[in-house]
Amino acid sequence: MKEHALRRALHNEVHARPPEPMSAPVAITHVVMLADADAREASREHLLALLRDQHLPVPDANANHLRIDLGRWRLRWELHTEFVTWTFMVDAIDGLPKADDYGLALRVIPQQWLQALPGECLSRIHLWAKQTDNLADRDELHQQFREDSLVACQLAEGFATLHTDFQIDPNGYSRMLLRVGQLSKRRLGRLVQRLLEIETYRMMALLGLPVARSAAPALAQAEQELADLAQAIRSARQDEEAELLERLTRLAGQVEGQYASQHSRFSASKAYFELVDRRIQDIRETRLPGFQSIGEFMDRRLSPARSTCDWVAKRQTALSERVSRMSNLLRTRVDFQQEQSSQALLTAMNKRQGLQLKLQSTVEGLSVAAITYYITGLMHYVAEGLQAKGWINDPTMVTALAVPVIALVVWRITRRLHFKVMRPDN
């Protein structure tokens, strides 16, 4: 069989970015770098440079995901549409980590190489997973996280407990403490991956918030301008319509330009918000009494930002539709005025045509007389020739008798030509 060129790539898409099997205790550092096309390509080259230094084989040029064991530490690299993630993992000692212990994975990484990661850092997370049998113990919570924003919940149907405050420490990292009970390596890997993705997608979704805030004043100004134009159109004179149409065209260009430059960001934020919701559902959290869960925290803290982005996106769409309707209304009004002018011009042309027809009828009468006169003259010459032959005695009498006949024939022929030309089917 002839295979489709994309068959294997499409088939393997369901296996893309599989979770990393891991066992507690483990220290993880997850770095998200916002990257454009050049930065994403630079990220690939940065990864290849590390692999060459470690004398390891390089991946395929089209690879967008890589898991590799570098001995003392493990690396997970993922290339996404707008960002690149670097996840560093190292085996840790069991027990409650101190604040400085969360960055354990970074200590074994070449620091010069780490500081040169391409792109702009959007998120940095330390996650410490420890093995414990007492998942209900809360004594360690207040030692690690801020109480005012503390999130604590049970995950994976009660086989793990998460503690975090979604705060950035003095070193620029947020921290998560995951206490794990009886979880398999792959299930723990899936849980850790989803927790890291929640924070990653949360930050990516919030990229639309500054755009929404900056777009609000321009939207308010455009809406006021449209309201002023609508009021002006109601009372505008015919000579003012061209100026109003020009103003409306400029406003439409401004609104469509803003919509085109910001719509993709709002659409991406909407998709990322939905991914956050989906990942929260995937971790199957259970609320602990006295603490807020991740779902509750995200719902309360993200809802205003999400509503702002949705509200601005809807305002842009509504404004674009209103400008389009107003443009159609004004153009309809201008077209109606032009049709009225055209109708008046056609009426004037019909009047002139009627006058021309009347004048033509008058000229036709003169034409009959002139044609009769010339034919009668020719007839007189013929009569004189007949007299010279002796066939008739008085040529003048013959000419006089021929005049009515000639005039009648000429008139009939002229009328027939007139009716033939002026028939409706012509």
Residue pairs with C-beta under 8 A, 6 or more apart in sequence:
16 64
16 65
17 65
17 78
19 186
19 189
19 190
19 192
19 193
20 67
20 74
20 76
20 87
20 89
20 189
20 192
20 193
21 185
21 186
21 188
21 189
22 89
22 129
22 185
22 188
22 189
22 192
23 185
23 188
24 94
24 129
24 130
24 131
24 178
24 180
24 183
24 188
25 91
25 92
25 93
25 94
25 95
25 128
25 129
25 130
25 131
26 89
26 90
26 91
26 92
26 128
26 129
27 89
27 90
27 91
27 92
27 97
27 101
27 102
27 103
27 104
27 105
27 126
27 127
27 128
28 87
28 88
28 89
28 105
28 125
28 126
28 127
28 128
28 129
28 192
28 196
29 87
29 88
29 103
29 105
29 106
29 124
29 125
29 126
29 127
29 173
30 85
30 86
30 87
30 88
30 123
30 124
30 125
30 127
30 196
30 199
30 200
31 85
31 86
31 87
31 88
31 117
31 121
31 123
31 124
31 125
32 83
32 84
32 85
32 121
32 122
32 123
32 124
32 200
32 203
32 204
33 39
33 43
33 83
33 84
33 85
33 86
33 117
33 118
33 119
33 120
33 121
33 122
34 82
34 83
34 119
34 120
34 121
34 122
35 42
35 43
35 82
35 83
35 84
35 118
35 119
35 120
39 84
39 118
39 119
39 120
40 79
40 84
40 118
40 119
42 118
42 119
43 77
43 79
43 84
43 117
43 118
43 119
44 79
46 113
46 116
46 117
46 118
47 66
47 77
48 58
49 113
50 75
50 110
50 113
51 57
51 58
51 59
51 68
52 58
53 110
53 113
54 70
56 68
56 70
59 66
63 79
64 78
64 79
64 80
65 77
65 78
65 79
66 75
66 76
66 77
67 74
67 75
67 76
67 77
68 74
68 75
68 77
72 90
72 108
73 88
73 89
73 90
73 105
73 108
73 109
74 88
74 89
74 90
75 86
75 87
75 88
75 89
76 85
76 86
76 87
76 89
77 84
77 85
77 86
77 87
78 84
78 85
78 87
82 204
82 268
83 119
83 122
83 200
83 204
84 118
84 119
85 196
85 200
86 117
87 196
88 105
88 106
88 109
89 105
90 104
90 105
90 108
92 101
92 104
92 128
92 130
94 130
94 131
95 130
96 130
96 140
96 143
96 144
97 104
97 128
97 130
97 177
99 144
99 169
99 175
101 128
102 126
102 128
102 173
102 175
103 126
103 171
103 173
105 126
106 114
122 203
122 204
123 174
123 199
123 200
123 203
124 172
124 173
124 174
125 173
125 174
125 175
125 176
125 196
125 199
126 173
126 174
126 175
126 176
127 175
127 176
127 177
127 178
127 192
127 195
127 196
128 175
128 176
128 177
128 178
129 178
129 179
129 180
129 188
129 192
130 177
130 178
130 179
130 180
131 180
132 179
132 180
132 181
133 181
135 154
135 158
135 160
135 161
135 179
135 181
136 161
138 152
140 163
140 177
141 150
141 152
141 163
144 163
144 175
144 177
145 163
145 164
145 165
145 167
145 175
145 177
146 165
146 167
149 165
149 166
149 167
149 297
150 163
150 164
150 165
150 291
150 292
151 162
151 163
151 164
151 165
151 166
151 291
151 292
151 293
151 294
151 297
152 161
152 162
152 163
152 288
152 291
152 292
152 293
153 161
153 162
153 285
153 286
153 287
153 288
153 291
153 292
153 293
153 294
154 160
154 161
154 162
154 285
154 286
154 288
155 161
155 162
155 178
155 191
155 283
155 284
155 285
155 286
156 183
156 187
156 191
156 283
156 284
157 284
157 286
158 181
158 286
159 180
159 181
159 182
159 183
159 187
160 178
160 179
160 180
160 181
160 183
160 188
160 191
161 178
161 179
161 288
162 176
162 177
162 178
162 179
162 195
162 285
162 294
163 176
163 177
163 178
163 179
164 174
164 175
164 176
164 177
165 174
165 175
166 174
166 199
166 297
166 301
167 174
167 175
168 174
169 175
174 199
176 195
178 191
178 192
178 195
180 188
183 191
191 283
194 279
194 282
194 283
195 283
197 275
197 279
198 276
198 279
198 280
198 283
198 294
198 298
201 272
201 273
201 275
201 276
201 279
202 272
202 276
202 298
202 302
204 268
204 269
204 272
205 269
205 272
205 273
205 275
205 276
205 302
205 305
205 306
206 269
206 302
206 305
207 265
207 268
207 269
208 265
208 266
208 268
208 269
208 270
208 305
208 309
209 269
209 305
209 308
209 309
211 262
211 265
211 266
211 309
211 312
212 266
212 308
212 309
212 311
212 312
212 313
213 308
215 258
215 262
215 312
215 316
216 312
218 254
218 258
219 258
219 312
219 315
219 316
219 319
222 251
222 254
222 255
222 258
222 319
223 315
223 319
225 247
225 251
226 251
226 319
226 322
226 323
226 326
229 244
229 247
229 248
229 251
229 326
230 326
232 240
232 244
233 244
233 326
233 329
233 330
233 333
236 244
238 337
241 330
241 333
241 334
241 337
242 334
244 330
245 327
245 330
245 331
245 334
248 323
248 326
248 327
248 330
249 327
251 323
252 323
252 324
252 327
255 316
255 319
255 320
255 323
256 320
258 316
259 316
259 317
259 320
262 312
262 316
263 313
263 316
266 309
266 310
266 312
266 313
267 313
269 306
269 309
270 309
270 310
270 313
273 302
273 306
273 309
276 298
276 302
280 294
280 295
280 298
283 294
285 293
285 294
285 295
286 293
287 293
287 296
292 300
364 414
364 418
367 414
368 407
368 410
368 411
368 414
369 407
371 410
372 403
372 406
372 407
372 410
375 406
375 410
376 399
376 402
376 403
376 406
379 398
379 399
379 402
379 406
380 395
380 396
380 399
383 392
383 395
383 396
383 398
383 399
384 395
386 392
386 395
386 398
387 393
387 394
387 395
392 398
420 426
